[in-house]
Amino acid sequence: MRAKHLVLETALPGLAHRAKVRDIYDLDDHLLMVATDRISAFDVVLPTGIPDKGAVLTSLSAFWFEQTAHLVPNHLVAVVEDPAQLAPYGFPCPPELLGRSLLVRKARRIDVECVARGYLAGSAWADYRESGTVFGKAMPAGLREADRLPQPLFTPTTKAETGHDEPLSEAELVAVVGADLAEQLRETTLALYAWACDFALPRGIILADTKFEFGLLDGEMIVIDEMLTPDSSRFWAAEEYQPGSSPPSFDKQYVRDWLTASGWDREPPAPALPPEVVQRTTEKYREAYRRLTGRVWA
């Protein structure tokens, strides 16, 4: 079921947490994750929403959770498309939440953003231009923006509720989660990234980089939050890929580029997005969905 109108926030009984773009409801041993149409950039929530964004994120995450369940388990129980699905939890589900909400198992979150990078873009490109390295990892000289890296990198960061996420060195990651879990996070992140790259490329999308979140449930590590969406990934059009500049994308890089050109200093409050940027961003999210799932967004 598709979203019918812009949803920027929800405030129903049981609201446990308001994240940058999601509202989370506590249903005892489960959570209800509502993907709003809020959009964030440079770790700041913008004042302008993107129509259909939350529903696209929900549908894409559910798609990927199902596709990758053979690699690593995840927290997905169901996409909520009927209020009756939440009746056992006594949750009053209004129509605007249908199609943009995931019922998930509750896990203990590992407070690390697990980033996989296969191409030199974004903050990795900025770091390389300044130091010749990518977050402390040595790189060959002479690489261009958007060049494919010699091998995918695992570059974890802190998980900041407010402000900016900060890079974590291998030693810092071990200090946070322990050596065994740090290695499991690295291996799982890179395995998921490699599988998703192979899946996306024949469908016309280069997965330049992405981030995952993991949790622990009954002693097992699982994927939580969202997965391989335009909010958590950098999607490039394969047919237009050309190293040496920032390739056309299907993610919120379009919004980041507009914000950068506007002269915004990346500190709150963020400027409002003009209507043409909102419309183009909606189109990009829908196109990513179509290419990856083979279904036209309607």
N, C-alpha and C positions, 0 to 999 in steps of 0.2 A: 504494500500500500504506500502510495507516494504522499509526501507532505503537501498540504494544500495552501499554506501561507507561511510567512516569515515567523519563526519562533526564536526569540532572543534569550528568554529565560523562562524557567518554570518555578513555581513556588507552591508545591503541594505538600501535604503531611509526609514527614519522613525524609525531607531534604537533608542529606548528610554532608554534602560538599559541593561547592560550586567551583569547578576548574575553569581553565581559560575558555574552553568551548563546550564543556559538558556539565550537566547537572546530574549528580549522583544521589540516588535514593537507597536507603538501607532497608532491606527486606529480610532481616535476620540472617540466615545463612546464604542469602543471595543479595545481589545489587541490581538496581535498575539504572542503566547508563543512558541518559537522554542526550543525544547529540543536537545541540541547538544550531542556529545559523550564525552564531558569533564566529568571527575570524580573528586570529592573532597573528602578529608579525613582529619579529625581533623581541619576542616574549612579552608583547603588550597587546591587550585586547582592543580592537578597533571599535569605534562608535557605530560603524555601519555594518549591518549583516549582509550575508550572501544567500539569496533565496535558493532553496533546495539543498544547500550545502550539508546540513545535518543528516538529511535522509540519504544523500549519496554516500556520506561517510559511513553511515550505519550499514547500508547495503553492501558496500565494498568490503568493510571489515568482516561482515558475516561471510561473504564470498571467500575471502582469503583464509579465514579460520577453518572453513570446510575444506578448502584445497590443501592446506598444509597440516591437517590434523595427523597425517601419517608421519610427519617429521617431528612434531612436538605437540603435546596436548595444549589446550587453551581453555578459557573460562566460559565460552559461549554455551548458553542453554537454548535460546531462541531469539529471533527477531519478533518483537511484539507488534502484531498486526490486528489483534482482537482484544478488547478489554477483558474478555473472559480468561485470557491467559494469566492475568494478574489477580483474578478473583480469589484464588487460594491464599494470597498474601494480604487481602483486604485493602488493596491499593486502588484508589479511584482514578482510573486512567482516562483522561479526556481525549477526544479525537485527535487533537493536534500532536499528541505524542506518538500516535501509531505510525509505524514505518520509520521512525527515527530513534527508537529505543531498543536496547539490548538487555535481555534478562541474562545475567551471568552469575557464575559461582563466585562466592567471596573468597579471595585469597589474601595472603599477607604480601603486600607489595615490596619488591626489592627497589630501594630508592636510588636507582641508577637509570639514566637514559642510555640504551645500548645502540650505538650508531654504527652502521656499516657504510663504507664509502668505496665506490669503485671508480670514481672519476674526480677530477680536480675541479671542484666547484664550491661556491659559497664561502664559508669561513675557512675551508681547507685551502682554497685558492688564495685567499687573503693571507693566510699564514705562510704559504709557500712563497708568495711574492716578497714577503718581509724577511723570511729566514731561510728559505730553501728547503724547509722541512714541512711536514704535516703533523702538527701536534707532537713534535719531538721525534718523529720518525723520519729518517733520512730518505730523500727522494733524488732521482737523477736530475742533473742540471738541464735547463732548456725546455722544461715542460710548459705547455700552453694552457690557458683556461679551457676547461672541459676535456682535456686529454684524459684518456683512460690510464689509470694507475697501473704500475707493474703487477700489482696484486691487490685485491680488496683489503681495506684496513678496518680494524675495529677501533673506534675512537669514542669511548664512553664519556659521558658527562654527568654532572650532578643533576638531580631532579629538583628544580627550584619551583616552589609554589608561586613566588613572586620574583620579579627581577630576572636576571639572565642565568641560564645554565652555564656551568664552567667545566672545561675539559678536565678529565681525570687521567693521570698517568697510570701505568700498570701497577706501580707500587701503591698509589693512592687508592686504586680500585680494590686491591687486595686488603688494604687497611680497612676499607668500608665493609666488604662482604666476606673476606677470607679467601685463601688461595684456591681451594677446590671450586667454590661457587664462581669466582672470577673466571676461571678457566672454562667452566660450563657456560657462562654467559658469553664468552668470546666465541667458543665453538658453535653454539646454537645460533647466535646472531649471524655469523658468517655463513653457516649452512642454510639458514632461511633466506639470506640475501642471495646466495648463489642460485638456489632453486627458483626464487621469484624472478631473478634476471633472465633465466632460461625460459621461464613461462611468459614473461612480458615481451621479450624482443620479437618473437614471431608475430605478435599482435601490434607491432608498430610503436612500442614504448621502450625506451632505454631507462632502466632504473638506476639513476646516477648515485643516489644514496638514500638511506632510509633509517628510521629508528624504531626500536621495539622496546616494550616494557614487559617485565616478567614478574611473576609472583610465586609464592610457595603455597601449595595446597596439599595437605596430608603428606608432607615431606617430599613432594614432587614439584619440580619447576615447570610452570606453565606460562603461556603467552597471555597477557592481559591488555586492557585498555583497547586501543584501536590497532589496526594492522595494515600496512602498505596502502595507505590512502594518500590523496593529494595534500593532506595536512601534515603527514608524518614522513613524506617521501618527496624526492625530486624526480619527476617524470619528464623525460624529453621525447619529442617526436623523432623517431628513428630516421624517418625519411628526410628530415631537415638537419640532422646532426652534423655539425662542422666545428672541429676544435679551433680554438683561437678567439672565441667569444662565447657569451652565454646563450645556449641553444633555446629555441622556442620550447615552452614547457606546458604541462597540463596541471600544474600545481600552483600554490600561492606565490611562487616566485614572481609572477606577473604583478601581484599586489606589492611585494617587496620592492620591485623595480620602480613602481610608481611612487611609493613612499620615499625611496631614496632620491628620486628625481625632484620630489616636492621640497626637498631640503629639510625634512623632519630630522631631529637629532636623536631619534630612537628612544626617547624618554617620554613617559606619559605626561599629558594626554596625547593620543595619536590624532591626526587629522581625519575628517570624514572622507570617505571615498566618493568620487563623482559617479553618477549613474552609469556612464559608459564603462567604467572600470568594474563596477558591480556586475553588470550584464555580461561582460567578457569573462569574468571570473566564473560566474555560474556556468557559462558555456564550456569552459575548460574542464570544470569538475564533471559535467555530464559526458564530455567526450572521453575523459579518462575512464569513466565507468563503461562506456560503450566499447571502447577498444579492449579493455581487460576482460569483461564478462561476455562480450558478444551480444549484449542486450541494449536496445535503444531506451534511454530514459524517457518515460512518458508521464 
